[in-house]
Amino acid sequence: MEIGLYTFGDLAPGRRGPEAARRRLDEVVAAAKLADEAGLAVFGVGEHHRADYAISAPAVVLGAIAAVTRSIRLSSAVTILSSDDPVRVFEAFSTVDLLSGGRAEIMAGRGAFVESFPLFGLALEDYEELFEEKLELLLKIVAEERVSWRGRHRPALADREIAPRPIGDLPVWIAAGGTPASAVRAGRLGLPLNLADIGVEPLRFKPFIDLYRQTSEAAGHGPGRVALSAHCAVGRDGAAIRAAFLPHYADYFRHNLPQRDAGPTIGEAEFARLSRPEGALFVGSPAEIVDKILYGHALFGHERFTAQIDIGGQPFAMVAETIERLAVDVLPEVRKALA
């Protein structure tokens, strides 16, 4: 089991602007450095195009992280491929791969936030078709140095050289929120699948993972590879970390979801429901987090767990504590249990 982290660079409510974003970016790089030194497996950087997040260009941030880390894998979390250009995505992440000595990967998804579509002149009614077409082109570029391709939403390529090339393979994951079409797509293509669970009981996703694996096997790719992502905060005392985390989580729902400033959407009762052993929220003591990871593994048999670490603009001390507890207390116990 790999354990890793990801972030969107959330800014705390009331703290916006260049200086707040600069501080948060410094903290993101520091968190990645700490995770690398602690021996965690992967660090992912997400993408948003609005003022309550610090990161709109994941590859740029990953390039800065590459300069201060040695072994941790560097991933997007996710690349909103529908509103990006596959050639530029490949070039950017191939460059990160070279800067990091072969540690880059791409997590491609459609994205729950849609602000990038009007920003880049794309129609939301083409949401599905854009992703299908651009994923096809991205995979072709990963596989071939010279590419000929024609689609509907991007100018054609006629035997064009695309460079630089990565050191070795540049893995492409599919990031999904639980739709059957996403499971079938990833399985049919033989791509590893990252399931983001940010509010639904994990048990409800078992048919989705089963469908992915069945499709992958039927397509001749084997059982596939699965990662689970979730909101997370870990502290020595479970009750204390839940009390410290709840205000940030409430701010996240109030300000950072697709419909901004929609008002309070989570209270103590809902928070307690999400935090229980079978719930989607990974907030508690190291022992509680170990139990939740093992519970999910019994359902899915997944190979990677990634924790979103700075929801709601948490202070860096909370983020650093989560990283330390995951690396020192959680990871060894999970590996011991699964050995």
N, C-alpha and C positions, 0 to 999 in steps of 0.2 A: 504493500500500500504506500503510495506517495501522498504526502501532505504538502499543500502549497497555499498561496495567498493570492488575492487579487483586490484591486482598488479602482474606483472611478475618480479618485481625488475629490471626494465630497467636500464642499465648503460649508461651514457652520452657518445657520441662519443669521442674518445681520452682518455677516463678514463676507463681503464681495469685493471685487476690484483687483487690480494688478498685484498689490502688496499681499493680499490674502492668498491669491493664487500662487504667488512666488513662494510663500511660506509653506503652503500645502505641497507643492512640488518638491521642495527641499525635504519635507517629511516623507514623501513617497520614496524618494531615492534612498533616504536613510533607512526606511523600513525594509527595502529590498536588500540593502547591504547587511542589515541585521539578520534577515532571513537566510541569506547566503552563508554568513558566518555560523549560524545556528544549525545548518545542515538540512534546511527544508528544500523541497524538490523543485518548486516552480513559483514564479512570480508573474502575475498577469496584470495588465494595465488596460482599463476600459476606455470607452470613447463616448463623449457627449458633446453637444454643441450648444451650450447654454451657460449662463453666468453663475449657476450654483454648482458647477463642477470645474475643476482646474485643468482637466485633460480633454483635448479634442484631437490630439495627434499622438496616438500611442507609440508609434515607432520612434518618434523624437525622444520621448521619455525613456523608452527602453534603451535607446542609444546611450543616454546618460547613465542608466543603470548598468549597462554593459561595462562601462569604464571603471566601476567601483566594485564589481562582483567577479567571482572566479568560476563557480560551478553551477549555480542555480539556473534552471531553464527560464527563458524569457518569452512570454506569450502575450498576445492581445487577449482582451476579455470583455467585449469581443470587438473584432473588426466588423463594422456595419457594411458588409460587402455590397448590399443592394444599392447604396448611395456612394460607393467608392469606385475607383477604376482598378480592375484586377492587375493591370500592368504596373501601376504605381504601387499597389499593395505588395506585389511580389518584389519589386525593386527595393522598397523600403525595408521589408523584413529580411530579404537577402543581405542587405547592408548591415542590419542588426546582427544577423548570423555571422558575418565576417568580423564585425567589431567584437563579438562575444566569443569567438572561437568555436562556432557551431552550436550555439545554444538556443536559437530562435525557433519559434513555432507560431502558426497563425490559428486563431480561433475565429472561425467565420460564422456570422449569424445575421439575422434580419433585424434584430433590435426591437425592444419594446417601445423605445422612444423614437419618434418619427420626425423630429425637428430637422434632421439632415436632408430629408427629401425636398421640401421647398427651398432649403438653403442652397442646394446644388441643382435646382431646376428639374426635379424628378416628380412624377405623378404618383400619388399613393395608390391609385387604382392598378398600377403596375407592380405593386409590392412583391407579389409571388414570382412573377415572370422575371423581374430584375434579378432576384436572388438566384433563380435557377440558371439563367443565362450567364451571369457573372461568375458563379461557382464553376460552371463548365469551363469557362475561359481560364480561370485561376488554376484549376487542376491541369489543364493542358500546358500552361506556362511552366508549372512546377515540373512537369514530366519532360518537356521538350525545350531545347535552347533556341530553336528557330520555330516560329509559330505562324501557321496559316489558320484563319478563323473568321467566321462571319456570323453576326447576330443581328438583332433588331434594335438594341438600345446603345450600341457602341460602334464606332467605325470599324470596318473590317481590317484584319491583319493579313498581309500577303508575304509569307516567308520572312518575317521580321525577327531579327536577333534581339533577345531580351536579356539584359545583363544589369548588374553583376549576378553571377550564380552563387548559390550558397556553398558552404564547405562540403556538406554531404546532403542528406535528405532534408527538406524543409517540411516538417509535418503540418498537415492541415486538419484541424478538428472541425466538427460541426457543433455549434452551440444551439441548444434548443430549450424550449420551455415546457415541452410535454405534448405537442401535437403529434398524432399518428403519422402525418405526412413527413414530419421531420425525422422520425424514427425510420421510416421506410427509405427516405432519401439517403440518410447516412449509411444504413445497412446495404442498400443497393450499390453504393459507391465504394464500400469497404473503408469508410472513414471512421476514426474514433469519434465518440459522441460525448459531449459534455451537457449534462442535464442541470439546469439552474432551478433549484427549489427554493423559492423565496416566500412561501406562504401556504403550501399545500402539504398535507401529511405525506411523508415519503411512501407509505404503503400504496397510495393511489397511483404512484408512478410505475409500479411493478409491471402492469400490462404493457406500458410504453417501452420499458427496457426489454421485456420478453419479445416484443414485436421487432425491435431493432436487432436483437441477436438472431431471431429466426430468419429475418430478411438477409442479414449478413451471411449466415450459414447457407441459405438457399442460393445466394449469388456467388458462392465459392470462396468467400473471404475469411471463413472461420468465424468464431464467436464475436469478434470485434473487441473494442476496448472502451470502457465507460469511466467517466469522471462525474462526480457529484459536486455541485457548488452550492454554498449556502451562506447566509448571514451568520457572523460568528463573533463572539467575544469570550475570552477565557480569563479567569482569575482564580487565585488560590481558594477563595471563599465563594461558593456558588451564589448564595443569597446576596452578597455584597456586589458582585459583578452584575447581577441582574438589576439591582437597584441603580447602579451607576450607568448601565447601558440604556435603560428604558427611556430617559429623556432624549437621548440622541436618536433612538429608534423612532420615537414619536415625531421628532423634528424631521427625520427622513421621510416619514409618511406624509407629513404636513407640507413639506417644501420640495422634496426631491423626486417624487413620482411624476409620471408624465403630465398629470394635471396639477400644476403648481398651486400652492396656497389654497387647496380645496378644504382646509379646515382639519381639525383633529380626526384621525381615522383609526387610531388604536388606543385602547385604554388598558388598564391593569389586567382585566379579565381576559381580554384577547391575547395580551402579551403572555400571560400565564399559560394559556392554552397552547400557544405556539412553542413555548419553552419546555413543555412536558416531554418525557422521554420519547414519545412517538411523534413529537411535533417537528416542524420545519426549522425552528430557530435554534442554532447551536450556541447557546449562551449558558455558561455555568462553570463549575469547577472542572479541573482536568479529568477527574474520574467520571463526571457526568458527560463530558464531551467524548471520552473513550467509549462509553456505553452507547452514545448516539451514533458514533461512527460504526461501531460493530453491529448495531441494529440495522443500519442502512446496508452494511455489507452483507448481512444475512439475506436481505431482500434482493439486492442487485448484483452482488459479487464484483463491485466496482474496484478499479485499480488506483483511483486517484480521488482525493478529497481536497477541494480548494475553498478557503475561507475568505469571505469579504470582510475586510478588517477595519475600515474607518468610516462606517456608516454614520451619516448625520454630522460629519465633521468632528469626530471624537478627538480629544487631545492626544498628542503623540505618546504620552505615558501609557494610556490605555492600549494603544496599538502595540507598543513595544512589549507590554505585559502579555498580550495575547500571543505574540510571536514567540516569546520565551516559553510560555506554558505549552504551546503546541509542540515546540521542538524538544523541550527538556522532559516534559511529563506525559504528553499525549502520544507522540509518535512512537516512543519505545514500547509503551503498553499495547498499542494497536498492533505493532509488528509482532510482539510476543504472543498475543492472542491469536494472530493469524498464521503463525509459523507452523 
